[in-house]
Amino acid sequence: MEGDSRRVRILAKYVRETCDGRLPRRNDLAELAGWEREDAGVARVRVGQWWYDFSKKNDGVRQKRVEESARDEATQQALQYLAQ
């Protein structure tokens, strides 16, 4: 669960800073620090596929779980930003 919360925050920052507020397309790749774990270096990530799996696959079960359990303000704001 914490892994998904961290990744949502990383993805929101990436979308805000790199994609002009547009969600990545399904085959988009990005190099993101901290993706695998908080102290990890840069990883190459299929961000569009990850977002699809997170938000759409299985009726968005993963996203709903994170929305319900995320108590920190940063994750809540990231989820709201990505929902726009």
C-alpha positions in Angstrom: 0.0 0.0 0.0 2.8 2.5 0.9 4.5 1.6 -2.3 1.4 2.7 -4.3 1.1 5.9 -2.2 4.7 6.8 -2.9 4.4 6.0 -6.6 1.2 8.2 -6.8 3.2 11.1 -5.3 6.1 10.5 -7.7 3.8 10.2 -10.7 1.9 13.4 -9.8 5.2 15.3 -9.5 6.4 13.9 -12.9 3.1 14.8 -14.6 3.1 18.3 -13.1 6.8 19.0 -14.0 7.3 17.1 -17.3 3.9 16.4 -18.9 2.3 19.9 -18.6 -0.4 18.3 -16.5 -1.4 15.6 -19.0 -1.4 12.0 -17.9 1.1 9.8 -19.6 0.1 7.6 -22.5 0.0 3.9 -22.1 3.5 3.2 -23.6 5.3 6.3 -22.1 8.5 5.6 -20.2 10.1 7.8 -17.6 13.2 7.7 -15.4 12.1 8.3 -11.8 14.0 8.2 -8.6 12.6 6.3 -5.6 10.1 4.3 -7.6 11.0 0.8 -6.3 11.6 2.0 -2.8 12.1 5.3 -1.1 15.9 5.3 -1.0 16.3 3.7 -4.5 18.0 5.4 -7.4 16.6 6.1 -10.8 14.5 3.4 -12.4 13.0 3.3 -15.9 9.3 3.0 -15.5 6.4 2.4 -17.9 4.4 5.2 -16.2 1.4 5.1 -18.6 1.0 1.3 -18.1 1.4 1.7 -14.3 -1.3 4.4 -14.2 -3.6 2.3 -16.2 -3.1 -0.7 -14.0 -3.5 1.4 -10.9 -6.6 3.3 -11.9 -8.5 1.2 -14.3 -7.5 -2.5 -14.0 -10.0 -4.5 -11.9 -12.3 -1.5 -11.7 -9.6 0.6 -10.0 -9.4 -1.5 -6.8 -5.8 -0.4 -6.1 -6.7 3.2 -6.5 -9.7 2.9 -4.2 -7.6 1.1 -1.5 -5.0 4.0 -1.6 -7.7 6.6 -1.5 -9.3 5.0 1.5 -6.1 4.4 3.4 -4.0 7.4 2.6 -3.9 9.6 5.6 -1.0 11.9 4.5 -1.9 15.2 2.8 0.7 14.7 0.0 -0.9 11.5 -1.3 -4.4 13.0 -1.1 -3.3 16.0 -3.0 -1.5 13.9 -5.6 -4.6 11.8 -6.1 -6.8 14.9 -6.5 -4.3 16.4 -9.0 -4.2 13.2 -11.1 -8.0 12.9 -11.1 -8.3 16.3 -12.8 
